Amino acid sequence: MSNQMWNDRTNMSMLTDFYELTMGKGYLDKGVANTDVYFDLFFRGVPEHGGYAVMAGVEQAIEYLSNLHFEDDDLSFLKEKYAFDDAFIEYLRTFKFACDVWMIPEGTVVFPGEPLVKVKGPILQAQMLETALLCTINHQSLIATKTARIVRAAEGRPVMEFGARRAQGFDASVLGARAAYIAGVAGTSCTICGQHFGVPLSGTMAHSWVMLFDDEFEAFASYARSYPDKTLLLVDTYDVLKSGIPNAIRCAKEVLEPMGKRLLGIRIDSGDLTYMTQKSRQMLDEAGLTDCKITVSNALDEYLIRDLINQGACIDSFGVGERLITSKAEPVFGGVYKICAVVDSDGKVIPKMKVSENAAKVTTPCDKEIVRFYDGATGKALADVLMVAGDDDEPNGEPYTIFDPIEKWKAKTLTNYTTRKLLVKIFDKGELIYKCPTIEEIRAYCTKEIDTLWESVKRFENPHNYYVDLSPKLWQIKNDLLFSYRAPSTQE
């Protein structure tokens, strides 16, 4: 499939918050535009108080970074409308992306506080990336995270993404469907997503098809004649049990079976889905249509799906729309982009951190690595540890003690373990050095990633808190900085 952005808008350099440009001019005026810095993109909390999130949006972030440049129309707009001076306009005209960028691969399970993206480069450039990177990583990670929950609730039954018409705009519908496929849906109704990303497509009929005909049976029969190998009938236009199912059975017997075909399935989009599916299953089975599948839709999410299954509903697959594509219960991922270090004139990396009265908003300084520990016997993920990049204290198979960075007395020594670093270098001084996997490879990888989590971490309510700790060296640097930033007390 094409690696271009689905809508061919390859140059998104003007997708910035305006302060990125005003600061950029200020950096240039001050003579610090080429000072190297480190930025982290991370999030502070899993949506809906879940136990984990799913990283997505990397491919679109790479497309954005690969096409950064300012066109004459952009420069004219900035100069004529906002009176940026010639020096800044010329800087933008000759702009050449030169940053190093690391990202966690798409489909990886991730946790609050971890740098999903790390950028090193000239402050003016690194600052300018903030909005576009947040836009793509926040959105697709949000939808992938919601989808993983919905797919888990379905307990192996296929879930189709049906949300294009309820998404917040074109990009959200297409890229949301892409993220949903990565996280486990069987396919999408969004045709352009299928065209550009190779996601399997699904769709049969709407109520308008049935209502066009004077007779429900004739509507079903006409559809069956057009699609004899894939006849799935929407049976709730008038009355599921008194009209829809009887007419579907009649269509199977009088239209499809004489052709040597079988009725693939029926879909119910309203009503008491547990009762309707139970009675429909009974009626279909009594008619000899035991292989006819039952699909349901109608504003579903993971909680409704779980309740339907627990109530004994006879459902083979689900169509999920608005509550998936908008992550309706909590439609914000909450990623942020913060500076974490500055490189001085001697090449020394100087840690930087934001301090706040809100503990959740205190950032973690330094150029960092993320090391994930796995149980040597089960392969399950045990904890992630943030470490100073290149630190000599990296684990080497010897017993390694992890501890809570807030409640430091909570500690555990790991012995039988394996490790891997999560961040992968994508750009080296602006040059792309990474090959994106196919969407099928990302999807398979995501499934394996979720399987590395303990069941307690995957609970919908009150999941076990997965540990994201700091190495002793990083904890000490953060603690020292925190106290150094405290204002000195005054005495009368």
N, C-alpha and C positions, 0 to 999 in steps of 0.2 A: 504494500500500500504506500501511498505518497507520504513522505516525511514533512511535507509542507503543512503549515497551519491550515485547518479545515476551510477557512474562509479566505486564504491567500493574503491576509494582511500581515506580511512578514515583518514590516518595519513598525515596531511598537515603541520606538524610542521616546515618543511624547507621552507615553502612558506613565506619567510621574505625578506625584503630588507637587504642587507648585513650589513648596518649600525646598524641594530637592534642587530646583534651579536657582532659587534665591541664595541658598547656602553655597551652591556651586560657584556662583559669581563671587561670593564672599571668600571662599577658599582661594580663588584665583587672585583676588585683590590682595589677600594677605600673603600670598606667595607660598601657600602650603598645599596647593592643588595636587601635587605629586607625592605628598607624604603617604607612605604605605600604612594601611590600617587593616584590621580584621573586623568583620561583621559576622554575627550569628543570626540565622533565622530559626526561631524556635516557637513553641506554643506552651501555654501555661496550664491548660487543663483539658482533659478529654471531654468532648461533647457528651451531654446527658449522663455525666458522672460514670462513664464507661471505664473499663479496665485498660484499654489500649486504643491506639489509632492506627490508621494505615496510610503510609506515605504515597502520595500520587501527585502528578503534574510535572514530573521531571522532564519528560520529553518536550512539553510546551515551554518550560523554562529554558531549555537548551535552544529551542528555535528562536526564542526572544533574544537570548544573549548572542546567538550567531548572526543576527541581523541588525545589531545596533548601529545606527548611523542617523545623522540629521540631514534632512533634505532642504532644498532652498525654500520651499513653502513653510517648513517648520521655523527656519531661521528668520524669515520675513515676518512671520507672526510674532515671534518673540521680540524682535527689534522694534517693529512698528507699533505693536499693541502695548508692550510693556517696557520699552526703552532700555533693554539690555545694551550695554556698551559694546563697541567694536571688538575689544579684546576677548570678551566672553563669547560673542558670536563667532569669532574666528576659531576659538578653542573648540566650539561645537562643530564647526564646519570641518575641521581636520581630526575630529574625534576618531580614535581607534581603540577598540576594547582591548585591555591589556591585563585583566585581572586573572588570578588563580581562583578557581571555584571547585569546591567539593560538595557533593550531595549524597544523601542516603538513597539507595536505589528504590525505584518505585516498587510498591508491593510489600516493603519491609514494615513490620509492626514497630511502632515508635511510641515514645512516652514523653510526658511534659518535661521541659527543661533541656532537652537534647537538641543540639544544633542540627536541624534537618538540612540546612544549607550553610556552608561556611565560605566567605568571600575574603580574599586578600588582594589588595590593590590600591592604587591611588585614591585618596579620600573622595575626590570629586566624582570619580567613576563609581566607586563602591557605593557611595551614597545614592547615586542616581538609579541604582537597580532596585531600590527598596520596594516601591509600589508594585511594579510588574511581578517581581518574584513572589511577594506576598499574595498578590491576586491569584496567580495560578496555583501555588502550593496550598494556600488556604482553601480554595474552592474544591479542588479535586480531592484533597485529603479529607475534607469534610464529607463529601459524597461517598468516597470509598469507605470511610469509617462507618457511616450509617448503613451502607449496603452490607458490609460484613456482618453487622448485627442482624439485619433482616434475613440474610441467607442462612445464618446460623439458626434463627428461629424456625425456619422452614424444614429443618431436620432432613436434608437431602432431597427434598422436593424442588424441582426447578422453579426459579423466580425469574420472571421477565420484567424488564424495566419499561414502564409505560408512561413516563412523565414529561415528555417533550412539551406538550401543550400547557403544562403548569409551571415550567421552569421560568426563572427570571431572565428571559432573553435568549437570543440565539446561542451565544457561547455557552451559557449555562446548560442548555438542553443537550448540545452536542458533546461538550467535554464532560458534562455530568454523566452522560450515558457511557462514555469511555471509562471514567473512573469506576462506575458501577460494574462494568464488565471485568475490570481488573480485580475487583473485590468479590466476584463470584456469581453475578447474575448470569443466566443462561443466554441472554440476548436482549435486544432492545427493539422498540417500535420506531426508533428514530432513524429514518432511512439514510440521511446524510452521514450519520455516524457509521452505519454499515458500509457506506461507500468509501469513506476516507480512512477508517480505522479497522475495517474487516470484522466488526462485531456482528454476530449472527442476527438476522432480522426476524421479527415475528409480528403477525397481525392478520386478522381475518375480516370481521365486519363490525359495523357500529349499529346502533338501534335505527339509524336512518335507513339502512339497507332494508331492514324488516318492514319499516313503516312505509316505504315507497310502494310496496305491494299491497293489494287489497286483501291478501290472504297470507297468514304467517307460513303455512305449509309451502305455498308457492315460492315465497322468499327463500326458504331453506332449500327447496328443490332446485331453484335456479342457481344458488350458490354451489350446491353439490355438483351440478352438471359442469360448472366452470372449474371447480377444484376437487375432482373426485378422489384424489389421493391425499388431500389435506383438508377435509371438511370438518371444521370446528364451528359450531353454531351457537350464537348468542340467544339464550332461551328466556330472558326475563323482560322482554319488551312489553308483554301483556300480563301473562300469568305463568310462572315457571311450571307449576305442577299440573295445572288444568289445561294449559295450552302449549307452552314451550317444549316440555319433555315429550308429551304425546306426539307433537308434530316432528320433533327430532327423531323419535323412534320410527314414525311413519316414513320419514325421509330415508332413514337407513334401510328400511325394508323394501320400499317401493322404488327408490331411485338408485341407491348405492349398491345394494346387494345384487340386483340384476346385472350390474356392471362388473360384478366380481370385486367390489370395494367394500371397505368397512368405514363406519362413522368414527372419525378420529377422536372427537371430543365435543363437549359442550362447555359454555362459559356462563357463569352467573355473576351479575354485576350489581345486585341489590338484594335487599331483604335479609331475613334471618339465615345467614349463610350456613350455619351448622345444621339447622333443620332442613333447609332446602337441599343441601348436598346429601344428607342422609336419605331423604325420600327419593331424590333423583337417582342415587346409586341403586336403591332398591328397585325402582321402576326400570332402569336400564338393564340391571342384571336379570330381572324377570323376563325381559324381552330378548334375552340372549346376547346383550351388548356388554358383556363383562369386560371387554377390552377398551370400551369407550372411556376416555379420560375426562375428569372434571376439573375445570380451571375456575378460579374465582378472582375477582378484582373488587374495587369499591373502597378507596381510601384506606388501604391496609398499611400496617407497619409491623415491626417485630412483635409488639405486644399483642396486637389483634391476631396475628398469625399464630403466636404461641397459644393464645386462648382458644382459637378454633381447633387446633390440633388436640389440646387437652380436653376439649368438649366432645371429641370423637367425630368431628366433621370429616366427611369423605372427600378429601381434596387431593388431587394429584399434582397440581402446580398452581402458582400464584402470579398474578399480574399486579405490580406495585408501581404507583405513579407519583402523585404529588408529595407524599410524605417521605419518599426516597429522594427525588430529584431536588427538593428544597431542604432536605433534612429538617422537616417542619418543627419538630420538638425543640431543636436548638440549632438555628440556621447560621451559626457563626463558629468558625474553627478557632479564631483568636490568635493566630500566629503573629509574632512581632519580629522586628529586625533591629538589632542593637549592636553598637560598636563594643568590642570586647578587648581590643589591644591596639596600640600605636607603635610603629617601628620608628625609633629615633634615628638621628643622622649617623650614628655609629652602627646601625643595624640591630640594636638591642630591642627586643619586644617588651614594651611597657604595658602591663595589664591595666585595663580600665573596667569600671563597673558602675552601674546605676544603683543608687541607694534610695530607698523609699520607706516611708512609715508602714506601708503595706508590704509584709515580708514576701508575698508572692511576686512582687515586682522588683525585688532585688535581683540583679542579673549576676551571672557567673563570669568572671574575667578570664583572660588568657586565650591564646591559640590552643584549641583543644582537640583531642581525639575521643571517640566513643568506643569503648571496648565492651562487648557483650559476652557474658559468661554463660556457658551451657553445662548442664549436668552431664558428667562423663558416662553415666550409666543409661540415662533415659533420653538424652539429647534435648531435654526441655530447657528453656531459657530461665536462668536463675536471677540475673540482675545485670544492669548496665552501669558502668563506671566511667565518669568523665575524668580525663587525665590531661595534663599538660602535654601538648604534642611533642614527641621526641623524648619524653621523660624516661630516665633510666629505671624508674620504678614500675614499668609495665610488667604485667604478670608473665611468668615464665614456667608455669606448671607447679611451682612451689606453693605451699599454703598461702592464701591471700585473704586478708581481712577486709571486708566491706563494712561501711557504717553509714548510718543516716546522717546527712549533712546538717540537719536541724537538731535532731535528738541524737547527738553523737554517741551516747552511751549504748544505743541500740546497734550492736555489731554482730557479725557472723564471719567465721573463718571458712573459706571454701578450700576444698582439697582436691577431690576428683572432678576436674573440670576441663573444658576446652574453651577457647576464646576466638573471637574475630572482631576486627575493626569495622565499623559500620560506614564511615564516610569514604567515598570513592572520589578520586580526583577526576573532574570533568573537563575543565579548561586549564591550560598551562600558559600563563601570560597571554591570555586571550585566544589561544589556539585550542580548538576542540580536539581532545585526545580520547574521547569515550564513544563507543558505539552503542546506541540504544538497542535494547532487546526488542523482540517483536511483542505485540500485545498478548499473544498466546503464552510466550515465555514469562512475561510479567505476571499474568494471571496464575500460571502454574506455581511460580515462585511465591506469590501471595498466599496461596493455599498452604504451601509448606511452612511459610512463616507463621501463620496462625496456628498451625498444628504444633509449633514449638512451645506454645503457651500452655500453662497448666489450666485445667478446667476452671479453677477458682478465679483466675484472672479474666476469664471470658464470661463470667456471670453478668446478667443484665442489671440486677440490683446488688448493691454492696459488693462489688468485685474486690478480690484481694489486691492490695496495693503492690504493684510491681516496683522493685527498688531501682531507683536511679541515684547512685551515690557519687561522691567525689573522692578522688584519690587523696591520700594524706597531704601530698604536696599542693594540690589545687585547693584543698580545703584551707590549708594554712595561708596561702596567698589571698584567698577570698576573705578569710577572717581578719587578716592583718589590714587589708584595704578597708574593710568595713569600719574598723576601729579608727583608722587614720582619717577617715572622712568625717568622723563625729566632730561637731563644733566644740571647742574648748569651753568648759563651764566658766562662769564668771561669779565672782564673790564681791560683795559690797565691803 
